[in-house]
């Protein structure tokens, strides 16, 4: 099904396509130009990814997805707007990471082998790590959405999604992490 026939608008980022979905109802939509002026944490784009030097004290956006293309695309998007980001291929890898203590926002896929995204969120809560979490999934369902939001997940985004929806959710998460 293409974006035109389904009533969705799509944008490409790297090898992954994000599509604006009618299912997302978290913060108003914004384009890249609006996000740069409106959100203080979303600083201007870097001309080259390697030239983006992020201080170690800045909170990171952690991305946990077993699909490497999705994790890398989101990581590149975060770095392109000046945020520190790191992709992980599993919940177990993220839990072992030294970056866990610096994580200001977590983007996690629901459907992963061994530990689901919701299980990861719940494990972090049990450990006393209340990290604002955004759940993404290629297999959306009302039941999973309700369970995720009830567990404290701040956004639920069905894949593919529009990058501006993701940016709005991440800004909300980082604001919550800072106590705004």
PyMOL commands that set and color helices and strands:
alter all, ss='L'
color gray80, all
select helices_A, chain A and resi 3-6+32-38+49-51+68-80+91-96+98-102+117-126+142-150+163-178
alter helices_A, ss='H'
color red, helices_A
select strands_A, chain A and resi 10-13+16-19+60-64+84-88+103-109+133-137+155-158
alter strands_A, ss='S'
color yellow, strands_A
deselect
rebuild
show_as cartoon
